[in-house]
Amino acid sequence: MYDFIVIGAGISGTSFAYKTSKYAKTLLIEAQDYDREIPVRTNIFAEHNKPFVDDVFWNDDTIFPRPFIQLNYKSEKYNGLLSSKEFGAPLGKISHTEILLQKLIDKFKDQGGITRFNENITKIVRHTDYIEVVNNKGESFTTKLLVLATGSRGFPLQKSLGFETPESYMGIYTNIYADESILNENFSFQYMFHLNHNISQNGPFFFNVGKGRIATGYLGNRESPPELREKLIRILKNYQKIQPFMKGIKWDENLPCVSGGISKHPISSFSKDRVIVLGEAAGLVTAFFYEGILCGLASAHIAATLLNSLLEGNSNFTKTELKKYDDEVARVLFTYFRNGNACEYLFYNESASSKTLWNAYTNLLNTNKTVRQYIYEAHINQDLSTHNTDYDRWVGEQLFAAIPVISKMTLWPKFLKAMSF
Ligand SMILES: Cc1cc2nc3c(=O)[nH]c(=O)nc-3n(C[C@H](O)[C@H](O)[C@H](O)COP(=O)(O)OP(=O)(O)OC[C@H]3O[C@@H](n4cnc5c(N)ncnc54)[C@H](O)[C@@H]3O)c2cc1C
């Protein structure tokens, strides 16, 4: 019998497994064949993720080969630039996340953790005082507490245990490799977040610039994988706004793309007797920028800390005891979530207004130092429960002041509502 079985070895599951293997007997199960390869991922890793990552990883330049110095919130009209150099330390780091996952797993194993890769959990059976999971080969394992860290790929399992599932969309990305000299010439920033209603009504087109490689794609639609792919190729080939960034970078139309679900909006409860849900599976992804790594790391950290004392006290891991996990996730993350919810409400959905608003917002970034400072501070804040929503409201007021009079007349109710989030 394991103390904890974790299903899913994304950022949530691996960081949870690594942390709990210091004090518990933990099994980590993953459907993908990680022994062969952990898929390449290049991510934005804001400084506010730091409290949830041990220094041994945070200070490892193979995991984080680039500092996150400048972002580009791009609209059709403007490159809205924010450079950390104006304020001090970097906005965070750029993560070669497959290396982070590999190193978390290596340490997990060193600490006595057990992995089973290339195995899909197909069934979960509740017993009176333990939980049994069954894999696609018919083998079963038992645990005192089960952790669902299945992202957007484990909804049937989640439902079978009576959990809600979050709102889920589709996203696509590809990795493109290029010499550092070309990347340095083409990209003055490490992160581009670009809204264009014709690409997606519900998410950004993005560049995450790593070392020797970029990840690019878009989030938030509900097309099929072939449609997503065809559109991504069209954008990379023809979309004028991004051609300067692709200049001199070699890629061909057969390039491998990864498409899949991306969820947001937290479900109402993350725990039941002997089961908790971490990260994206619980809808713990910020609504506007889709920061899922922050939420995966934070929920794993919070759960690993609480479960240590429960395990020591021979707990039965009742829903009442585990409710502390839900409460702490809400305390740590949900004040910050209000910013994403308000931005989502303002900038996504209706096409005409979202274009006007995003153009104005990106221009504000270039012209108003206080706006830049507030965004900078949100990136580096090491305790997001103290995120200052008054600053968000102030930025909202500046945005309202900056839009054309005719837009003010139609959009003021929308602003009023967004301010109340
Ligand atoms: C294109 C794209 C770019 C992104 N960029 C960023 C970024 O730059 N910064 C950021 O903060 N966030 C980013 N996000 C969001 C973030 O990557 C995710 O929200 C986060 O990685 C989710 O982590 P997770 O561990 O909760 O889930 P996942 O990473 O989805 O891991 C779940 C794992 O569970 C496994 N699994 C599922 N069901 C089973 C089963 N039945 N049996 C066994 N295994 C199973 C899956 O194979 C998977 O490996 C991005 C998302 C996308 C789609």
The ligand as an SDF file (V2000), in Angstrom:
LIG
                    3D

 53 58  0  0  0  0  0  0  0  0999 V2000
    0.6360   25.6030  -25.6650 C   0  0  0  0  0  0  0  0  0  0  0  0
    0.6590   25.8860  -24.1910 C   0  0  0  0  0  0  0  0  0  0  0  0
    1.5950   26.7940  -23.6790 C   0  0  0  0  0  0  0  0  0  0  0  0
    1.5890   27.0740  -22.3170 C   0  0  0  0  0  0  0  0  0  0  0  0
    2.5360   27.9290  -21.8270 N   0  0  0  0  0  0  0  0  0  0  0  0
    2.5650   28.2010  -20.4990 C   0  0  0  0  0  0  0  0  0  0  0  0
    3.5720   29.0480  -19.9620 C   0  0  0  0  0  0  0  0  0  0  0  0
    4.4420   29.5380  -20.6950 O   0  0  0  0  0  0  0  0  0  0  0  0
    3.5540   29.2910  -18.6190 N   0  0  0  0  0  0  0  0  0  0  0  0
    2.5970   28.7590  -17.7940 C   0  0  0  0  0  0  0  0  0  0  0  0
    2.6140   29.0210  -16.5920 O   0  0  0  0  0  0  0  0  0  0  0  0
    1.6480   27.9280  -18.2910 N   0  0  0  0  0  0  0  0  0  0  0  0
    1.6100   27.6240  -19.6130 C   0  0  0  0  0  0  0  0  0  0  0  0
    0.6610   26.7910  -20.1120 N   0  0  0  0  0  0  0  0  0  0  0  0
   -0.2400   26.1120  -19.1780 C   0  0  0  0  0  0  0  0  0  0  0  0
    0.5220   25.0330  -18.4380 C   0  0  0  0  0  0  0  0  0  0  0  0
    1.4950   24.4650  -19.2840 O   0  0  0  0  0  0  0  0  0  0  0  0
   -0.4010   23.9180  -17.9580 C   0  0  0  0  0  0  0  0  0  0  0  0
   -1.5650   24.4540  -17.3550 O   0  0  0  0  0  0  0  0  0  0  0  0
    0.3360   23.0620  -16.9330 C   0  0  0  0  0  0  0  0  0  0  0  0
    1.5190   22.5620  -17.4730 O   0  0  0  0  0  0  0  0  0  0  0  0
   -0.5760   21.9200  -16.4830 C   0  0  0  0  0  0  0  0  0  0  0  0
    0.1730   21.0530  -15.6750 O   0  0  0  0  0  0  0  0  0  0  0  0
   -0.5120   19.7790  -14.9970 P   0  0  0  0  0  0  0  0  0  0  0  0
    0.6050   19.0200  -14.3920 O   0  0  0  0  0  0  0  0  0  0  0  0
   -1.6310   20.2120  -14.1260 O   0  0  0  0  0  0  0  0  0  0  0  0
   -1.1550   18.9720  -16.2180 O   0  0  0  0  0  0  0  0  0  0  0  0
   -0.4260   18.2800  -17.4770 P   0  0  0  0  0  0  0  0  0  0  0  0
    0.8720   18.9190  -17.7870 O   0  0  0  0  0  0  0  0  0  0  0  0
   -1.4430   18.2290  -18.5590 O   0  0  0  0  0  0  0  0  0  0  0  0
   -0.0830   16.8230  -16.9780 O   0  0  0  0  0  0  0  0  0  0  0  0
   -1.0810   15.8390  -16.8420 C   0  0  0  0  0  0  0  0  0  0  0  0
   -0.4350   14.5060  -17.1260 C   0  0  0  0  0  0  0  0  0  0  0  0
   -1.3570   13.4810  -16.7290 O   0  0  0  0  0  0  0  0  0  0  0  0
   -1.2210   12.4090  -17.6230 C   0  0  0  0  0  0  0  0  0  0  0  0
   -2.4510   11.6190  -17.5500 N   0  0  0  0  0  0  0  0  0  0  0  0
   -3.7190   12.0630  -17.8010 C   0  0  0  0  0  0  0  0  0  0  0  0
   -4.6080   11.0600  -17.6130 N   0  0  0  0  0  0  0  0  0  0  0  0
   -3.8850    9.9650  -17.2470 C   0  0  0  0  0  0  0  0  0  0  0  0
   -4.2300    8.6270  -16.9220 C   0  0  0  0  0  0  0  0  0  0  0  0
   -5.5130    8.2160  -16.9450 N   0  0  0  0  0  0  0  0  0  0  0  0
   -3.2540    7.7600  -16.5850 N   0  0  0  0  0  0  0  0  0  0  0  0
   -1.9580    8.1680  -16.5540 C   0  0  0  0  0  0  0  0  0  0  0  0
   -1.5740    9.4190  -16.8590 N   0  0  0  0  0  0  0  0  0  0  0  0
   -2.5200   10.3100  -17.2050 C   0  0  0  0  0  0  0  0  0  0  0  0
   -1.0050   13.0850  -18.9670 C   0  0  0  0  0  0  0  0  0  0  0  0
   -0.3920   12.2210  -19.8940 O   0  0  0  0  0  0  0  0  0  0  0  0
   -0.1490   14.2770  -18.5930 C   0  0  0  0  0  0  0  0  0  0  0  0
    1.2320   14.0360  -18.7520 O   0  0  0  0  0  0  0  0  0  0  0  0
    0.6460   26.4690  -21.4640 C   0  0  0  0  0  0  0  0  0  0  0  0
   -0.2820   25.5600  -21.9770 C   0  0  0  0  0  0  0  0  0  0  0  0
   -0.2830   25.2610  -23.3200 C   0  0  0  0  0  0  0  0  0  0  0  0
   -1.2790   24.2660  -23.8740 C   0  0  0  0  0  0  0  0  0  0  0  0
  1  2  1  0
  2  3  1  0
  2 52  2  0
  3  4  2  0
  4  5  1  0
  4 50  1  0
  5  6  2  0
  6  7  1  0
  6 13  1  0
  7  8  2  0
  7  9  1  0
  9 10  1  0
 10 11  2  0
 10 12  1  0
 12 13  2  0
 13 14  1  0
 14 15  1  0
 14 50  1  0
 15 16  1  0
 16 17  1  0
 16 18  1  0
 18 19  1  0
 18 20  1  0
 20 21  1  0
 20 22  1  0
 22 23  1  0
 23 24  1  0
 24 25  2  0
 24 26  1  0
 24 27  1  0
 27 28  1  0
 28 29  2  0
 28 30  1  0
 28 31  1  0
 31 32  1  0
 32 33  1  0
 33 34  1  0
 33 48  1  0
 34 35  1  0
 35 36  1  0
 35 46  1  0
 36 37  1  0
 36 45  1  0
 37 38  2  0
 38 39  1  0
 39 40  1  0
 39 45  2  0
 40 41  1  0
 40 42  2  0
 42 43  1  0
 43 44  2  0
 44 45  1  0
 46 47  1  0
 46 48  1  0
 48 49  1  0
 50 51  2  0
 51 52  1  0
 52 53  1  0
M  END
$$$$
